[in-house]
Amino acid sequence: MEEDVVRLSKARTDIAVITFSRPRRANAMNQAVLKHLGDICAEIRGDQTIKCAVITGEGKIFSSGFDLQEQAEAQPEGVDEWEKLLKADFDGIMSCWDLPVPTVAAVRGGALAGGFELMLACDLSVAAENAVFGEPELKFGAGIVSLLLPWFVGPKVAKEIIYLGLDSISAREAHRLGLVNRVVDDEAVMETALNLAKAIASKDDMVVRRTKRAINQTYEIMGLRQALQSNLDVDLQIEGQGSKVKQQFLTLIREKGLRAALAWREQQTNDP
């Protein structure tokens, strides 16, 4: 298993910093990342001194999503093989939602696909001016692991983003849509995120934890958790059957590399 693919540090005793650390792979989330992320979240849950957590990516990108290179190499087939993988993906995305303390995403560069979903699962998000967001999954015949987007923007906008596989939503547009809280200069992203975390940490921890749970429960009472689980079941059917587009895409990754596969994908995409 890869080491140090996710790091846990502390900005100060009551603020945790979780850093995705695979910059050469655009901080893509593979099974090792998800395992480390789960362990880190368990450690945070057990540390009553932590009052807030900041999530970021090493280098110039937050996360490009789930690791397609690893999928291409592993070649999972059928529902049984995909079920364990998708469950790990889903739990990784929802780890920030499920943490008892608030989470602040600090986004530079891209937050795409699974990385975008994980950013949405955070309580607050700070984006650099050059950050881009989106859900490109349908471009390469894949399903969406955690369908959080409609809960933020409504069905019309969500369907446009998802059906067209939009993956270049600007930080300003993301702010207008209510997907991020602040847009700042690139060099100010972590400082702004940490300042938000410090402001949260200055409040009574018992009150903040219970208030986060109350807000999350509001959405879960409206059916968020049930809807996400239903979508996960649909994604399992999609990946278990395997689309021809994705099969071709993964074959190109194995034979010619990820860059060539992405170029092919873009050639197949017709702009509206």
C-alpha positions as CSV (number, residue, x, y, z in Angstrom):
1,M,0.0,0.0,0.0
2,E,1.2,3.5,-0.8
3,E,2.5,5.5,2.1
4,D,1.7,9.1,2.9
5,V,-1.0,9.4,0.2
6,V,-3.1,11.3,2.8
7,R,-1.5,13.3,5.6
8,L,-2.9,14.4,8.9
9,S,-1.3,17.4,10.6
10,K,-2.4,20.2,12.9
11,A,-2.5,23.9,12.2
12,R,-2.8,24.2,15.9
13,T,-4.0,21.9,18.6
14,D,-7.7,22.2,17.8
15,I,-7.5,22.4,14.0
16,A,-6.7,19.3,11.9
17,V,-5.4,19.5,8.3
18,I,-6.0,16.6,6.0
19,T,-3.9,16.8,2.8
20,F,-4.2,14.5,-0.3
21,S,-0.7,13.8,-1.3
22,R,-0.4,12.3,-4.7
23,P,0.5,15.4,-6.7
24,R,2.0,13.4,-9.6
25,R,-1.4,11.7,-10.0
26,A,-3.4,15.0,-9.6
27,N,-4.3,13.8,-6.1
28,A,-6.5,11.1,-7.5
29,M,-8.2,9.0,-4.9
30,N,-7.3,5.3,-5.1
31,Q,-8.1,2.5,-2.6
32,A,-5.0,3.4,-0.6
33,V,-6.1,7.0,-0.3
34,L,-9.6,5.9,0.8
35,K,-8.1,3.6,3.4
36,H,-5.9,6.3,4.8
37,L,-8.7,8.8,4.8
38,G,-10.9,6.5,6.7
39,D,-8.2,5.9,9.3
40,I,-7.6,9.6,9.6
41,C,-11.3,10.4,10.1
42,A,-11.4,7.7,12.8
43,E,-8.4,9.4,14.5
44,I,-10.2,12.8,14.4
45,R,-13.3,11.3,15.9
46,G,-11.3,9.9,18.8
47,D,-9.5,13.2,19.4
48,Q,-11.8,15.5,21.4
49,T,-9.4,18.4,21.2
50,I,-10.0,18.8,17.5
51,K,-12.8,21.3,16.7
52,C,-12.5,21.7,13.0
53,A,-10.8,20.1,10.0
54,V,-9.4,21.6,6.8
55,I,-9.2,19.4,3.7
56,T,-6.8,20.3,0.8
57,G,-4.6,18.8,-1.9
58,E,-0.8,19.0,-2.2
59,G,0.5,21.0,-5.1
60,K,-1.7,22.8,-7.6
61,I,-4.8,20.7,-7.5
62,F,-7.4,19.6,-4.9
63,S,-8.4,16.2,-6.5
64,S,-9.1,15.0,-10.0
65,G,-11.5,12.3,-8.6
66,F,-11.1,8.6,-8.4
67,D,-8.0,7.0,-9.9
68,L,-9.0,5.8,-13.4
69,Q,-5.5,4.4,-14.0
70,E,-6.0,2.0,-11.1
71,Q,-9.4,1.0,-12.4
72,A,-7.8,0.3,-15.9
73,E,-5.1,-1.8,-14.3
74,A,-7.4,-3.7,-11.9
75,Q,-10.1,-4.3,-14.6
76,P,-13.0,-5.0,-12.1
77,E,-16.0,-6.7,-13.7
78,G,-19.5,-7.5,-12.6
79,V,-21.6,-6.3,-9.6
80,D,-19.7,-8.3,-7.0
81,E,-16.3,-6.9,-7.9
82,W,-17.6,-3.3,-8.2
83,E,-19.7,-3.4,-5.0
84,K,-16.7,-3.2,-2.6
85,L,-15.0,-0.6,-4.6
86,L,-18.0,1.7,-4.9
87,K,-18.8,1.3,-1.2
88,A,-15.3,2.5,-0.4
89,D,-15.6,5.4,-2.8
90,F,-19.0,6.4,-1.3
91,D,-17.7,6.2,2.3
92,G,-14.7,8.3,1.3
93,I,-16.8,11.1,-0.1
94,M,-19.2,11.1,2.8
95,S,-16.4,11.0,5.4
96,C,-16.4,14.8,5.6
97,W,-20.2,15.0,5.9
98,D,-20.1,12.4,8.7
99,L,-17.3,13.8,10.7
100,P,-18.7,15.3,14.0
101,V,-16.6,18.5,13.6
102,P,-17.1,21.0,10.7
103,T,-14.9,20.6,7.7
104,V,-13.5,23.3,5.4
105,A,-12.3,22.5,1.9
106,A,-9.4,24.5,0.6
107,V,-9.5,24.2,-3.2
108,R,-6.7,25.1,-5.7
109,G,-6.8,23.9,-9.2
110,G,-9.4,21.2,-10.0
111,A,-12.0,19.6,-7.9
112,L,-13.5,17.1,-10.3
113,A,-15.7,14.0,-10.3
114,G,-15.2,12.3,-6.9
115,G,-13.0,15.2,-5.8
116,F,-15.9,17.6,-6.6
117,E,-18.3,15.4,-4.6
118,L,-16.0,15.3,-1.6
119,M,-15.7,19.1,-1.7
120,L,-19.5,19.3,-1.7
121,A,-19.6,17.0,1.3
122,C,-17.5,19.5,3.3
123,D,-19.3,22.0,5.4
124,L,-17.6,25.1,3.9
125,S,-15.4,25.6,0.8
126,V,-12.8,28.2,-0.1
127,A,-11.8,28.3,-3.8
128,A,-8.8,29.9,-5.6
129,E,-9.6,32.2,-8.5
130,N,-8.2,29.6,-10.8
131,A,-10.1,26.6,-9.4
132,V,-12.4,24.6,-11.6
133,F,-15.2,22.2,-10.8
134,G,-17.4,19.7,-12.4
135,E,-18.9,16.2,-13.0
136,P,-17.3,14.7,-16.1
137,E,-18.2,11.1,-15.4
138,L,-20.8,10.7,-18.2
139,K,-18.2,11.7,-20.8
140,F,-16.4,8.4,-20.3
141,G,-19.4,6.2,-19.5
142,A,-19.2,6.1,-15.8
143,G,-21.8,6.6,-13.1
144,I,-21.6,9.1,-10.2
145,V,-20.8,7.7,-6.8
146,S,-22.5,10.3,-4.6
147,L,-25.2,12.4,-6.2
148,L,-24.9,15.4,-3.9
149,L,-25.1,18.1,-6.6
150,P,-28.9,18.3,-6.9
151,W,-29.1,19.1,-3.2
152,F,-27.1,22.2,-3.8
153,V,-28.3,23.6,-7.2
154,G,-31.6,22.0,-8.0
155,P,-32.5,19.6,-10.8
156,K,-32.2,21.8,-13.9
157,V,-28.7,23.0,-13.2
158,A,-27.6,19.6,-11.8
159,K,-28.9,17.8,-15.0
160,E,-27.1,20.3,-17.3
161,I,-23.8,19.8,-15.4
162,I,-24.1,16.0,-15.2
163,Y,-25.6,15.3,-18.6
164,L,-23.1,17.4,-20.5
165,G,-20.2,16.3,-18.3
166,L,-19.2,19.8,-17.5
167,D,-15.7,19.9,-16.0
168,S,-14.6,23.6,-16.3
169,I,-17.0,25.4,-14.0
170,S,-15.1,28.5,-12.8
171,A,-14.7,29.4,-9.2
172,R,-16.8,32.5,-9.7
173,E,-19.6,30.5,-11.3
174,A,-19.3,27.9,-8.5
175,H,-19.7,30.7,-6.0
176,R,-22.8,32.1,-7.8
177,L,-24.3,28.6,-7.8
178,G,-23.7,28.3,-4.0
179,L,-21.2,25.5,-4.3
180,V,-18.4,27.4,-2.6
181,N,-18.4,30.0,0.2
182,R,-15.4,32.2,-0.7
183,V,-13.3,32.9,-3.8
184,V,-9.8,34.3,-3.1
185,D,-6.4,34.7,-4.7
186,D,-4.5,31.4,-5.0
187,E,-2.0,32.2,-2.3
188,A,-4.7,33.1,0.1
189,V,-6.7,29.9,0.0
190,M,-5.2,28.1,3.0
191,E,-5.0,31.2,5.0
192,T,-8.7,31.9,4.4
193,A,-9.7,28.3,5.1
194,L,-7.7,28.3,8.3
195,N,-9.2,31.6,9.4
196,L,-12.7,30.1,8.9
197,A,-11.6,27.1,10.9
198,K,-10.2,29.3,13.7
199,A,-13.5,31.2,13.8
200,I,-15.4,27.9,14.1
201,A,-13.0,26.6,16.7
202,S,-13.5,29.7,18.9
203,K,-17.1,28.6,19.5
204,D,-18.3,26.1,22.2
205,D,-17.3,22.7,20.7
206,M,-20.3,20.9,22.2
207,V,-22.7,23.4,20.6
208,V,-21.0,23.3,17.2
209,R,-20.9,19.5,17.0
210,R,-24.6,19.3,17.9
211,T,-25.5,22.1,15.5
212,K,-23.7,20.3,12.6
213,R,-25.5,17.2,13.4
214,A,-28.9,19.0,13.5
215,I,-28.2,20.7,10.1
216,N,-27.2,17.4,8.5
217,Q,-30.2,15.6,10.0
218,T,-32.5,18.2,8.4
219,Y,-31.3,17.1,5.0
220,E,-31.3,13.4,6.0
221,I,-34.9,13.8,7.2
222,M,-35.7,15.2,3.7
223,G,-34.3,12.0,2.3
224,L,-30.7,12.9,1.4
225,R,-29.1,9.7,2.8
226,Q,-31.8,7.5,1.2
227,A,-31.4,9.3,-2.2
228,L,-27.6,8.9,-2.1
229,Q,-27.9,5.2,-1.3
230,S,-30.4,4.8,-4.1
231,N,-28.0,6.5,-6.5
232,L,-25.1,4.3,-5.3
233,D,-27.3,1.3,-6.2
234,V,-27.8,2.7,-9.7
235,D,-24.1,3.4,-10.0
236,L,-23.4,-0.2,-9.1
237,Q,-25.7,-1.3,-11.9
238,I,-23.9,1.0,-14.4
239,E,-20.4,-0.1,-13.4
240,G,-21.4,-3.8,-13.0
241,Q,-22.8,-3.9,-16.5
242,G,-20.0,-1.8,-17.9
243,S,-20.7,0.8,-20.7
244,K,-19.0,0.4,-24.1
245,V,-17.6,3.9,-23.8
246,K,-15.9,3.3,-20.5
247,Q,-14.6,-0.1,-21.6
248,Q,-13.0,1.6,-24.6
249,F,-11.7,4.5,-22.4
250,L,-10.0,2.1,-19.9
251,T,-8.6,0.1,-22.8
252,L,-7.0,3.2,-24.1
253,I,-5.5,4.0,-20.7
254,R,-3.9,0.6,-20.6
255,E,-2.6,0.7,-24.1
256,K,-1.7,4.4,-24.7
257,G,-1.9,6.0,-21.2
258,L,-4.3,8.3,-19.4
259,R,-3.4,11.5,-21.4
260,A,-4.2,9.8,-24.7
261,A,-7.5,8.4,-23.3
262,L,-8.5,11.8,-22.1
263,A,-7.8,13.3,-25.5
264,W,-10.0,10.6,-27.1
265,R,-12.8,11.3,-24.7
266,E,-12.7,15.0,-25.5
267,Q,-12.9,14.2,-29.3
268,Q,-16.1,12.2,-28.6
269,T,-17.8,15.0,-26.7
270,N,-20.0,17.3,-28.8
271,D,-20.5,20.7,-27.4
272,P,-24.2,21.9,-27.3
